[in-house]
């Protein structure tokens, strides 16, 4: 897979293309990608994704705070694993948003030799979203490309979307978010030094430095898988401000107690997979009460993770 950071750097011919934010690369995205890859490769044509960073909502609506479901580099890597040949992460700006649909499609024809455009049922591009499906089909007749429309993917009578997954995560519903994603929600970060509180109470934790623009699940305790190198461990993970200690933290912290692990992880980059929420974050009257609750969390985590390994995520069709 080739990854470009601007459409200006690309020169292709006969591209089969899909366009979108693809944040999270959820099951709805995957349906488009699988179909595009299979059809493009059968035609011996490159399967191409044009995506954007920053997200249009950040630029146009001033979306602030943690928002993304994954880093753009992670998104490109995942698209490559799904069979995409070329990923273009183009800078999104107000100037780009102001381009007409005619201008933007002409640019795609020039840079990519656009042959087929695969889009979702509600897709639109160009100034004021003027380039909806009928408009793109009209332009295709004039410019020599065809449009393939992919229907939405639904779960529990709801259309799967990145915004819906963000809402679930903000409510701590990581198991349901995982079903929409088709895999557990993941955070990746470097293990950094904390204040040593976990070790002082006999329950050491790995403190993760997470990309500040990535959305965190709601404050609370979670049963997780943690990937260290090629090996997967169970971990009871706290996301939050640790109110029992001092409550002075401004930003939520992510700290994982890795079950049955003894080793030095400082400086290593590890990945957390959120399986199930155990409870919300709470303040305890004493450290003793906190430790007792953590021990219960560890026992519950061990049970949940053992079951999850026997019963992987079921993806409804």
C-alpha positions as CSV (number, residue, x, y, z in Angstrom):
1,X,0.0,0.0,0.0
2,X,1.2,3.5,-0.9
3,X,0.3,6.4,1.4
4,X,0.4,9.9,0.1
5,X,-0.3,13.0,2.2
6,X,-1.6,15.2,-0.7
7,X,-3.6,14.6,-3.9
8,X,-1.0,16.9,-5.5
9,X,1.6,14.2,-5.1
10,X,-0.3,11.5,-6.9
11,X,-0.4,10.6,-10.6
12,X,-2.5,7.5,-11.4
13,X,-4.5,6.2,-14.3
14,X,-7.8,4.2,-14.4
15,X,-8.3,4.5,-10.6
16,X,-11.3,2.9,-8.9
17,X,-11.9,5.3,-6.0
18,X,-13.9,5.9,-2.9
19,X,-13.9,9.1,-0.9
20,X,-14.7,9.8,2.8
21,X,-13.4,10.5,6.3
22,X,-13.3,6.7,7.1
23,X,-12.6,7.5,10.8
24,X,-12.6,4.2,12.6
25,X,-12.9,2.1,9.4
26,X,-16.1,0.6,10.8
27,X,-18.2,-2.1,9.3
28,X,-20.0,0.4,7.0
29,X,-16.7,1.6,5.6
30,X,-15.5,-2.0,5.3
31,X,-18.5,-3.0,3.1
32,X,-17.5,-0.2,0.6
33,X,-13.8,-1.2,0.8
34,X,-14.3,-4.9,0.3
35,X,-16.5,-4.4,-2.7
36,X,-14.2,-1.8,-4.2
37,X,-11.1,-3.9,-3.8
38,X,-12.6,-7.0,-5.2
39,X,-14.1,-5.3,-8.3
40,X,-11.0,-3.1,-9.0
41,X,-8.6,-6.0,-8.7
42,X,-10.8,-8.1,-11.0
43,X,-10.5,-5.3,-13.5
44,X,-6.7,-5.1,-12.9
45,X,-7.2,-1.5,-11.7
46,X,-5.8,0.2,-8.6
47,X,-8.2,0.5,-5.6
48,X,-7.8,4.0,-4.1
49,X,-9.1,5.7,-1.0
50,X,-9.1,9.5,-0.8
51,X,-9.6,10.6,2.8
52,X,-8.8,13.8,4.7
53,X,-7.1,15.2,7.8
54,X,-8.1,17.3,9.7
55,X,-11.7,15.9,9.7
56,X,-14.1,18.3,7.9
57,X,-16.1,18.7,11.2
58,X,-13.0,20.1,12.9
59,X,-12.4,22.6,10.1
60,X,-16.0,23.6,9.2
61,X,-17.8,23.3,12.6
62,X,-15.0,24.0,15.0
63,X,-15.2,20.6,16.6
64,X,-13.0,20.8,19.6
65,X,-11.5,18.3,22.1
66,X,-10.8,14.6,21.6
67,X,-12.8,13.6,18.5
68,X,-11.0,11.1,16.3
69,X,-11.4,7.3,16.5
70,X,-7.9,6.7,15.2
71,X,-4.8,8.5,14.0
72,X,-4.6,9.1,10.2
73,X,-1.6,6.9,10.0
74,X,-3.5,4.0,11.7
75,X,-6.4,4.6,9.3
76,X,-4.2,4.3,6.3
77,X,-2.5,1.1,7.6
78,X,-5.9,-0.5,8.3
79,X,-7.2,0.4,4.8
80,X,-4.0,-1.2,3.3
81,X,-4.7,-4.4,5.3
82,X,-8.2,-4.5,3.7
83,X,-6.5,-4.5,0.2
84,X,-6.4,-0.9,-0.8
85,X,-3.5,-0.1,-3.1
86,X,-3.2,3.7,-2.6
87,X,-4.4,5.8,0.3
88,X,-4.4,9.6,-0.1
89,X,-4.7,11.6,3.1
90,X,-5.4,15.1,1.7
91,X,-5.3,18.2,3.9
92,X,-8.9,19.4,4.4
93,X,-9.4,23.2,4.4
94,X,-12.1,25.8,3.9
95,X,-10.6,26.4,0.4
96,X,-11.1,22.8,-0.5
97,X,-14.6,22.8,0.9
98,X,-15.4,25.9,-1.3
99,X,-14.5,24.0,-4.5
100,X,-17.5,23.2,-6.7
101,X,-18.3,19.5,-7.4
102,X,-17.4,20.0,-11.1
103,X,-14.0,21.4,-10.1
104,X,-13.2,18.7,-7.6
105,X,-14.2,15.8,-9.9
106,X,-12.2,17.4,-12.7
107,X,-9.2,17.3,-10.3
108,X,-9.8,13.7,-9.5
109,X,-10.0,12.9,-13.2
110,X,-6.7,14.7,-13.8
111,X,-4.8,13.2,-10.9
112,X,-6.2,9.7,-10.8
113,X,-7.7,9.0,-14.2
114,X,-10.9,8.3,-12.4
115,X,-12.8,5.3,-13.8
116,X,-15.2,4.2,-11.1
117,X,-16.4,6.1,-8.0
118,X,-17.7,4.0,-5.1
119,X,-19.8,5.9,-2.5
120,X,-22.3,5.5,0.3
121,X,-26.0,6.1,-0.3
122,X,-25.8,9.6,1.4
123,X,-22.5,10.7,0.0
124,X,-22.0,14.3,-1.3
125,X,-18.9,16.4,-2.1
126,X,-18.2,20.0,-3.2
127,X,-19.4,23.4,-2.1
128,X,-22.6,23.1,-0.1
129,X,-22.6,19.3,-0.7
130,X,-23.9,20.0,-4.2
131,X,-22.2,16.9,-5.5
132,X,-24.8,14.3,-4.4
133,X,-25.2,11.0,-6.1
134,X,-27.4,12.2,-9.0
135,X,-25.0,15.1,-9.7
136,X,-21.9,12.8,-9.6
137,X,-23.7,10.4,-12.0
138,X,-24.4,13.3,-14.3
139,X,-20.7,14.4,-14.2
140,X,-19.7,10.8,-14.8
141,X,-21.5,10.7,-18.1
142,X,-19.7,13.9,-19.2
143,X,-16.2,13.0,-17.8
144,X,-16.1,9.3,-18.5
145,X,-16.5,7.5,-15.1
146,X,-19.2,5.5,-13.5
147,X,-20.7,5.7,-10.0
148,X,-21.4,2.7,-7.8
149,X,-23.6,3.3,-4.7
150,X,-23.3,1.0,-1.7
151,X,-26.3,0.7,0.7
152,X,-25.8,1.4,4.5
153,X,-24.9,-1.3,7.1
154,X,-27.3,-1.4,10.0
155,X,-27.1,-2.9,13.5
156,X,-30.0,-2.9,16.0
157,X,-32.1,-0.8,13.5
158,X,-29.4,1.9,13.4
159,X,-27.1,2.9,10.5
160,X,-23.5,2.3,11.5
161,X,-21.6,5.6,11.5
162,X,-18.5,7.1,13.1
163,X,-20.6,9.6,15.0
164,X,-22.8,6.8,16.5
165,X,-19.6,5.0,17.6
166,X,-18.3,8.2,19.3
167,X,-21.6,8.5,21.1
168,X,-21.3,4.9,22.4
169,X,-17.8,5.4,23.6
170,X,-18.7,8.6,25.4
171,X,-21.3,6.5,27.2
172,X,-18.8,3.7,28.0
173,X,-20.6,1.3,25.7
174,X,-17.4,-0.3,24.4
175,X,-18.9,-3.7,23.7
176,X,-21.6,-2.2,21.4
177,X,-19.0,0.1,19.8
178,X,-16.9,-3.0,19.0
179,X,-19.8,-4.6,17.2
180,X,-20.2,-1.6,15.0
181,X,-16.4,-1.4,14.4
182,X,-16.1,-5.1,13.8
183,X,-13.3,-5.2,16.4
184,X,-12.6,-3.8,19.8
185,X,-12.0,-0.1,20.1
186,X,-8.2,0.5,20.5
187,X,-5.9,3.1,22.1
188,X,-2.2,3.0,21.4
189,X,0.4,4.8,23.4
190,X,3.8,4.9,24.9
191,X,4.2,3.6,28.5
192,X,5.4,6.6,30.6
193,X,6.3,7.2,34.2
194,X,3.4,8.0,36.5
195,X,3.5,8.9,40.2
196,X,4.0,5.3,41.3
197,X,0.7,5.2,43.3
198,X,-0.3,1.8,41.8
199,X,2.9,0.2,42.7
200,X,2.7,1.7,46.2
201,X,-0.6,-0.2,46.9
202,X,0.7,-3.4,45.3
203,X,-1.2,-3.0,42.0
204,X,1.3,-1.6,39.5
205,X,0.0,0.0,36.3
206,X,1.3,0.9,32.9
207,X,0.5,4.6,32.3
208,X,-0.2,5.3,28.6
209,X,0.5,8.6,26.8
210,X,-2.4,8.7,24.4
211,X,-2.8,11.0,21.3
212,X,-4.8,13.9,22.8
213,X,-7.1,14.2,19.8
214,X,-8.4,10.6,20.1
215,X,-11.6,10.1,21.9
216,X,-11.4,8.1,25.2
217,X,-14.2,5.8,26.5
218,X,-16.1,7.3,29.4
219,X,-14.3,7.5,32.7
220,X,-14.4,4.1,34.5
221,X,-12.8,0.7,34.7
222,X,-12.7,-1.7,31.8
223,X,-11.7,-5.2,31.0
224,X,-9.2,-5.0,28.2
225,X,-6.8,-6.9,26.1
226,X,-3.3,-5.4,25.9
227,X,-0.9,-6.1,23.1
228,X,2.8,-6.1,24.0
229,X,4.8,-7.1,20.9
230,X,3.1,-10.2,19.5
231,X,1.6,-11.3,22.8
232,X,-1.9,-10.4,24.2
233,X,-2.5,-10.1,27.9
234,X,-5.6,-9.3,30.0
235,X,-5.6,-5.9,31.7
236,X,-7.9,-4.1,34.2
237,X,-7.8,-0.5,32.9
238,X,-8.8,2.7,34.5
239,X,-9.7,5.7,32.4
240,X,-10.3,8.9,34.5
241,X,-9.1,11.4,37.1
242,X,-8.4,9.1,40.1
243,X,-10.6,11.0,42.6
244,X,-9.6,8.8,45.5
245,X,-6.1,10.1,45.5
246,X,-6.3,13.8,44.9
247,X,-8.7,14.6,42.0
248,X,-6.4,17.3,40.8
249,X,-5.9,15.8,37.3
250,X,-7.3,18.0,34.5
251,X,-7.1,15.4,31.7
252,X,-8.2,11.8,32.0
253,X,-5.4,9.3,32.4
254,X,-5.2,5.8,31.1
255,X,-3.5,3.2,33.3
256,X,-3.7,-0.5,32.9
257,X,-2.9,-3.2,35.5
258,X,-1.7,-6.1,33.3
259,X,-2.7,-9.5,34.8
260,X,0.1,-11.9,35.5
261,X,2.8,-9.7,33.9
262,X,6.1,-8.7,35.4
263,X,8.4,-6.6,33.3
264,X,9.7,-3.1,32.4
265,X,7.5,-1.5,29.7
266,X,8.8,2.1,30.0
267,X,9.3,3.6,26.6
268,X,7.4,0.8,24.8
269,X,4.4,1.4,22.6
270,X,1.5,-0.8,23.5
271,X,-2.1,-1.2,22.4
272,X,-5.3,-1.5,24.5
273,X,-8.4,-3.2,23.2
274,X,-11.5,-2.3,25.2
275,X,-13.7,-5.4,25.8
276,X,-16.3,-4.5,28.4
277,X,-16.9,-1.7,31.0
278,X,-16.9,-2.9,34.6
279,X,-18.0,0.2,36.4
280,X,-17.9,4.0,36.4
281,X,-15.1,5.9,38.2
282,X,-15.8,6.6,41.8
283,X,-14.2,8.1,44.9
284,X,-13.6,5.7,47.8
285,X,-13.5,6.6,51.5
286,X,-10.1,5.0,52.0
287,X,-7.2,3.4,50.0
288,X,-8.2,0.1,51.6
289,X,-11.6,0.2,50.1
290,X,-10.1,1.2,46.7
291,X,-7.7,-1.8,46.8
292,X,-10.5,-4.2,47.6
293,X,-12.6,-2.9,44.7
294,X,-9.6,-3.1,42.3
295,X,-9.1,-6.7,43.4
296,X,-12.7,-7.4,42.5
297,X,-12.2,-5.6,39.2
298,X,-9.2,-7.9,38.4
299,X,-11.2,-11.0,39.2
300,X,-14.0,-9.8,36.9
301,X,-11.6,-8.9,34.2
302,X,-10.0,-12.3,34.3
303,X,-13.5,-13.9,33.8
304,X,-14.6,-11.5,31.0
305,X,-11.4,-11.9,29.0
306,X,-11.4,-15.7,29.3
307,X,-15.0,-15.7,27.9
308,X,-14.2,-13.1,25.2
309,X,-11.3,-15.3,23.9
310,X,-13.8,-18.2,23.5
311,X,-16.5,-16.1,22.1
312,X,-15.1,-13.4,19.7
313,X,-17.1,-10.4,18.6
314,X,-20.2,-11.5,16.6
315,X,-20.8,-9.3,13.6
316,X,-24.5,-9.3,12.6
317,X,-25.1,-9.4,8.8
